Amino acid sequence: MTSSLLLLLPIALVFVIVIGALFWWAIFAGQFDDSSRAAESILQDDDTSQASPPASDGGEGREGNGSPKRD
């Protein structure tokens, strides 16, 4: 039991230090500065300007079940 603690405690300490360092970097790199901009951008997206009707092939080459027509 003691040998497993001597292995797991340093590994856990390294993980805590790495996660803390990454979180510290994320704070000072501006990762959390503007969290509402991405959420609002999807609401302000204008889908009607680029919309085009789907191309219709007239059903050629297809039967009612979606499999290719056999001649």
BELBEL-V846026 format. One record per helix or strand. SS is the DSSP state (H for helix, E for strand). FROM is the first residue (numbers start at 0). TO is the last residue. If there is no record, write none. Layout:
BEGIN
ss:SS from:FROM to:TO
ss:SS from:FROM to:TO
END
This chain:
BEGIN
ss:H from:1 to:27
ss:H from:34 to:40
ss:E from:61 to:61
ss:E from:67 to:67
END
